[in-house]
Amino acid sequence: MAHKHLNKKDIYALKKTRFQLETSLGFCVKTTEGYWKIITKIKHPSISGKERSVKKCLSGPDEIRVSKKDSSVYLFYRKIKTKYLCVVVRRRERESFIITSYLTDKIKEGELKWKR
């Protein structure tokens, strides 16, 4: 079994919603406690402590782009000092979710969906 080392509390955290909010495009995005830990502790530790900024980026971005590789992936950008915060979201009909979030020097190419 793949999750042998996880206890009931760990499994619950993987599924428990950490936050859910409506984006500036009018669809809801959520992330779970467990996945937020993966983003902030493993994938991009520089995002640790930036939950408020991630929420602001989703609800009030400077720009939103659609991925060149996958039209169901949206990249939300918001300027923070000298960098951009990018929140990558998979948009689904029933439930959209955060794939990852990171700081970057420049905005990636892709179809411009929305701009402030």
N, C-alpha and C positions, 0 to 999 in steps of 0.2 A: 504494500500500500504506500502511495506516494507521500501521504501526510501523517505517517506513523508518529513523528516527533511532535505533532501539534496536539495540544490539549483542547478541551471544549471551549475554553476562554479564547484561545487563539483562533479557532474556527469561527466563533461568533464574531470576533473582531474583523475577520476577513469579509463578512457579509453585512455588518452593521453600517448603516449610512453615516458618514462623517458630516457631509453637507450636500445639499441639493438646492439649486437656484436656477432662476430663469436667465437665459443669456439675452444679449441685446438683439438677437435675431428671433427671440420669442419661443425658443424651445428650452426644456429643462435639461440640466446636466447634473450628474451626481458622482460622488466618489465614496468609497467605503473606508472605514478606519484602517483595515488591513492594507488596502491598495495605497492609501495616503502614506502609510509607513514605508512601503516599497519605494514610492517616488522620493520621499524625503530622506530616507536612510540609505538606500541602495543605489537607485538610478541617478538622482540629482540632489545630493546633500545640501547644495547651495540654496535649495528651495525651503529647507527646514526653517520654520518661523515665519514663513511668508504666506500663510493660508489666507490672510486678509487681502493681500495683494493679488493672489490667484482669483479670489472671488471678485475683486474689483475688475480684474482683467476680463473675466467672463461677462460681467454685467455692464461694464463700461469700457470696452477696449478702444484703442486708437485705430485699430485695423483688424479685419478678419480676412483670411485667405483660405481657399480650398486647396488641399494638397494636389500637386501635379500627378502623383501616383495613385491616389485613392480619393474619389469624389465624395466619400462619406466621412473623410477626415478634414476637420476644420482647425485652423491655426489662429488663435486669438492672441493679439499682440498689444502690449501696453508699455510705454516708456517708463523706466525707473532709473532716474539719474542718467548715467551714460550708456545704459544697456536697455534691452527690451526683455520683458518677461513674455515668454511664449507658453500658452496653455494649449495643448493638443487634445482635441476632442473627437471621439467617434460619434457621429450623429446617426441615431437609429430611430425608427418610427416610434417605438414604445419607450425605449430608455437609452438616452445618450450618456456617455461617461467620459471621464478624463483618461487619456492614454498616458500622458506624461506632462511635465512642466519643467521649464529650464530657463536660464538667462542666456541671452545671445547678443552679439554685437550688431547683427543685421537681420532684417526680415527676409525670409526665404521666398523664392519665386512661387508662383501659384496664382490661380485666378483670384483677383480682388473681389471679395463678396460684399464688403462693407467698409466704409472709412468715416471717421469722425470729421 
